[in-house]
Amino acid sequence: MAYSVIIVEDEVAVSQLLAQYLLFPQTQDTVRQGQYQVVGCAGSIKVATGLLKALQPDLLLLDIYLPDGSGLELLQQVRKQGLKSDVMLITAAKEVTILEQAMQLGVCDFLVKPLMLKRLDQALARFEARQHCLSVAEEVTQSIADTLFGGDNKQSSNQVPVRLPKGVDALTLDKIRSVFIEHPKQSYTVQQMGALVGMSRSTARRYLEYMLAIDELIVDQNYGAIGRPERSYRFIGFNKS
C-alpha cells in the first residue's frame, strides 16, 4: 500500500526535494521505497484548495508562508470541510503562536527550515506507525495510544531504548521494524523474517523475541502439516520506554 501525499510549498526547489525524497528515499534501508505516491503539488493557496477539494491525501506536507495567504488559514478551511489527512508543517516560521495554532489544528509534526532529511525521516516513521496502528488495532492498548498521541516524547517513535540487550543492535532492529511497517497486517515467522533481512534463524528469533518482550509484537502459534507449532509474529506498535 502506498500513502498518497500532496505537497503545498511555493519554493520549487524544496517541493522537488520533498517529492524526490518521498519517491526515492536516500536512506540505507530501501524498505520505504514505493511507500509514498505524490498525487499533487501546489505553490499557492488557490491551487492547493482545488487539489484538496478533489483529493483526500493520506498526508499533507504544508508550508505556512505562501504567496496568496497563510498555510494555517488553508488548513483551518479544509479541516472545516472535513479533511482528515495527517498534516506536517515544513516552514521557516519561528513564532510560538504559529506552533500553538498548528497544534490546535491537529498538525502531526512541525519541521523547521532549513529542512534536515534525517528529521523528515523520523516524522515519516511516526506517520507510518500511526497509520499502522489505526489499520490493525482491534482495541486500544496503552502502547497503541502512546504511538498515536506521542506518549513519552523523549525519543522519536522509531528509536530504540538507550540500552539494548547484548546481541541486539539498533540498526538491525530498525530494519526489522521497517519490514513490519511496510506490511502492517502481515505476520512473520522466524524463518520468513530471517530471509527478508538476511540473517540466520537464531538471530532473527533473538530480535523478534526481544520485540515481543517490550510489547511491540504479539505472537500466534501456527500448526503445520505435521502438527509442529510455529510462532508467527505481528507488529502492534512502538515501545516508548
C-alpha positions as CSV (number, residue, x, y, z in Angstrom):
1,M,0.0,0.0,0.0
2,A,1.3,3.4,-1.0
3,Y,0.4,6.5,1.0
4,S,-0.9,9.4,-1.1
5,V,0.8,12.8,-0.5
6,I,0.1,16.4,-1.5
7,I,2.9,18.9,-1.2
8,V,2.0,22.6,-0.7
9,E,5.2,24.6,-1.0
10,D,6.0,27.7,-3.1
11,E,9.7,27.1,-3.2
12,V,10.1,24.9,-6.2
13,A,13.5,23.5,-5.1
14,V,12.0,22.5,-1.7
15,S,8.9,21.0,-3.3
16,Q,11.1,18.9,-5.7
17,L,13.3,17.8,-2.9
18,L,10.4,16.6,-0.9
19,A,8.8,14.8,-3.8
20,Q,12.1,13.2,-4.8
21,Y,12.8,12.0,-1.3
22,L,9.4,10.5,-0.8
23,L,9.6,8.6,-4.1
24,F,13.3,7.6,-3.8
25,P,14.4,7.8,-0.1
26,Q,18.1,8.3,0.3
27,T,18.4,6.0,3.3
28,Q,20.5,2.9,3.9
29,D,17.3,0.9,4.2
30,T,15.3,0.8,0.9
31,V,12.2,-0.7,2.5
32,R,10.5,2.7,2.4
33,Q,10.9,3.0,-1.4
34,G,7.4,2.7,-3.1
35,Q,5.7,3.6,0.2
36,Y,4.6,7.0,-0.9
37,Q,2.8,8.4,-4.0
38,V,2.9,12.1,-4.6
39,V,-0.5,12.9,-6.1
40,G,-0.2,16.7,-6.4
41,C,2.0,19.7,-5.7
42,A,0.8,23.3,-5.3
43,G,2.6,26.6,-4.8
44,S,-0.3,28.7,-3.7
45,I,-3.5,28.6,-1.6
46,K,-5.7,28.8,-4.7
47,V,-4.1,25.7,-6.4
48,A,-3.9,23.8,-3.1
49,T,-7.6,24.4,-2.3
50,G,-8.6,22.8,-5.7
51,L,-6.3,19.9,-5.1
52,L,-7.5,19.2,-1.6
53,K,-11.1,19.5,-2.7
54,A,-10.6,16.9,-5.4
55,L,-8.3,14.6,-3.4
56,Q,-8.2,13.4,0.2
57,P,-4.5,12.5,0.6
58,D,-3.2,10.4,3.5
59,L,-0.5,13.0,4.2
60,L,-0.3,16.8,3.5
61,L,3.1,18.5,3.6
62,L,2.3,22.2,4.1
63,D,4.3,25.4,4.1
64,I,2.9,28.4,6.0
65,Y,4.2,31.4,4.1
66,L,2.5,31.2,0.6
67,P,2.2,33.9,-2.0
68,D,-1.5,34.3,-1.6
69,G,-2.0,33.6,2.1
70,S,-1.2,31.5,5.1
71,G,-1.0,27.7,5.1
72,L,-2.7,27.7,8.5
73,E,-5.7,29.5,7.1
74,L,-5.8,27.0,4.3
75,L,-5.7,24.2,6.9
76,Q,-8.4,25.7,9.0
77,Q,-10.6,26.0,5.9
78,V,-10.1,22.4,4.7
79,R,-10.5,21.0,8.3
80,K,-13.9,22.6,8.4
81,Q,-14.7,20.9,5.1
82,G,-13.8,17.5,6.5
83,L,-10.2,16.9,5.5
84,K,-8.8,14.1,7.7
85,S,-5.3,14.0,6.3
86,D,-2.3,13.9,8.6
87,V,-0.5,17.2,8.2
88,M,3.2,18.0,8.6
89,L,4.2,21.7,8.5
90,I,7.5,22.4,6.8
91,T,8.2,26.1,7.3
92,A,10.7,28.8,8.2
93,A,8.2,30.3,10.7
94,K,9.6,30.6,14.2
95,E,6.8,32.3,16.1
96,V,5.5,30.3,19.1
97,T,1.9,31.5,18.3
98,I,2.1,29.7,15.0
99,L,3.2,26.5,16.7
100,E,0.2,26.8,19.1
101,Q,-2.2,27.3,16.2
102,A,-0.7,24.3,14.4
103,M,-1.3,22.1,17.4
104,Q,-4.9,23.3,17.7
105,L,-5.5,22.4,14.1
106,G,-4.2,18.8,14.6
107,V,-0.9,19.1,12.9
108,C,1.1,15.9,13.5
109,D,4.6,17.3,13.0
110,F,6.4,20.6,12.7
111,L,9.6,20.7,10.7
112,V,11.6,23.9,10.7
113,K,13.6,25.1,7.6
114,P,16.3,24.6,6.6
115,L,14.9,21.0,6.3
116,M,17.0,18.2,7.7
117,L,16.3,14.9,5.9
118,K,17.1,12.9,9.0
119,R,14.4,14.8,10.9
120,L,11.9,14.2,7.9
121,D,12.7,10.5,8.1
122,Q,11.7,10.5,11.8
123,A,8.5,12.3,11.0
124,L,7.6,9.8,8.3
125,A,8.4,6.9,10.6
126,R,6.0,8.3,13.2
127,F,3.3,8.8,10.5
128,E,3.8,5.2,9.3
129,A,3.5,3.9,12.9
130,R,0.2,5.8,13.4
131,Q,-1.2,4.6,10.1
132,H,-0.2,1.0,11.0
133,C,-1.8,1.2,14.4
134,L,-5.1,2.5,13.1
135,S,-5.2,-0.1,10.4
136,V,-4.7,-3.2,12.6
137,A,-5.9,-2.2,16.1
138,E,-8.9,-4.1,17.3
139,E,-8.9,-2.4,20.7
140,V,-6.9,0.4,22.4
141,T,-3.9,-0.6,24.4
142,Q,-1.5,1.8,26.1
143,S,1.2,1.0,23.5
144,I,-1.2,1.9,20.7
145,A,-2.4,5.1,22.4
146,D,1.2,6.2,23.0
147,T,2.1,5.6,19.4
148,L,-0.9,7.7,18.2
149,F,-0.6,10.5,20.8
150,G,3.1,10.7,21.2
151,G,3.4,9.2,24.7
152,D,6.9,9.9,26.0
153,N,8.5,12.2,23.5
154,K,12.0,11.9,24.9
155,Q,12.8,9.9,21.8
156,S,11.2,9.6,18.4
157,S,8.9,6.7,17.7
158,N,11.3,4.7,15.6
159,Q,14.1,4.9,18.1
160,V,15.1,2.2,20.5
161,P,15.7,2.3,24.2
162,V,19.1,3.7,25.2
163,R,20.3,0.4,26.5
164,L,19.8,-2.7,24.3
165,P,20.5,-6.2,25.5
166,K,23.6,-8.0,24.3
167,G,23.3,-9.3,20.8
168,V,20.7,-6.7,19.7
169,D,21.9,-3.6,17.8
170,A,19.8,-0.6,16.8
171,L,20.4,-0.7,13.1
172,T,19.3,-4.3,12.7
173,L,16.3,-3.7,15.0
174,D,15.2,-0.7,12.8
175,K,15.4,-2.9,9.7
176,I,13.1,-5.5,11.2
177,R,10.7,-2.8,12.3
178,S,10.7,-1.3,8.8
179,V,9.6,-4.7,7.4
180,F,6.6,-4.7,9.8
181,I,5.7,-1.1,9.0
182,E,5.8,-1.8,5.2
183,H,3.3,-4.7,5.6
184,P,1.3,-3.7,8.7
185,K,-1.2,-6.6,8.6
186,Q,1.4,-9.3,7.9
187,S,2.7,-11.8,10.4
188,Y,6.1,-13.3,10.0
189,T,7.8,-16.5,11.3
190,V,11.4,-16.6,12.3
191,Q,12.4,-18.2,9.0
192,Q,10.5,-15.6,6.9
193,M,12.0,-12.6,8.8
194,G,15.5,-14.1,8.6
195,A,15.2,-14.5,4.8
196,L,13.8,-10.9,4.4
197,V,16.6,-9.1,6.2
198,G,19.4,-11.6,5.5
199,M,20.1,-13.2,8.9
200,S,20.1,-16.6,10.4
201,R,17.1,-18.1,12.1
202,S,18.7,-17.8,15.5
203,T,19.5,-14.1,15.0
204,A,16.0,-13.4,13.7
205,R,14.5,-15.2,16.7
206,R,16.6,-13.1,19.1
207,Y,15.3,-9.8,17.7
208,L,11.7,-11.0,17.4
209,E,11.6,-12.3,20.9
210,Y,13.1,-9.0,22.1
211,M,10.4,-7.0,20.4
212,L,7.8,-9.4,21.9
213,A,9.3,-8.8,25.4
214,I,9.0,-5.0,25.0
215,D,5.4,-5.3,23.8
216,E,6.0,-4.3,20.2
217,L,4.8,-7.7,18.8
218,I,2.2,-10.2,19.6
219,V,2.6,-13.9,18.7
220,D,0.4,-16.7,17.5
221,Q,1.1,-20.4,17.4
222,N,0.5,-21.9,13.9
223,Y,0.5,-25.6,13.4
224,G,2.0,-27.1,10.2
225,A,1.1,-30.2,8.3
226,I,2.8,-32.5,10.8
227,G,1.4,-30.6,13.8
228,R,4.6,-28.9,14.9
229,P,3.8,-25.4,16.3
230,E,5.5,-22.4,14.7
231,R,5.4,-19.0,16.2
232,S,4.2,-16.1,14.0
233,Y,4.9,-12.5,15.0
234,R,2.8,-9.4,14.3
235,F,3.6,-5.8,15.0
236,I,1.3,-3.8,17.3
237,G,3.2,-0.5,17.9
238,F,6.4,1.1,19.0
239,N,7.6,0.7,22.6
240,K,8.0,4.1,24.3
241,S,10.1,3.2,27.4
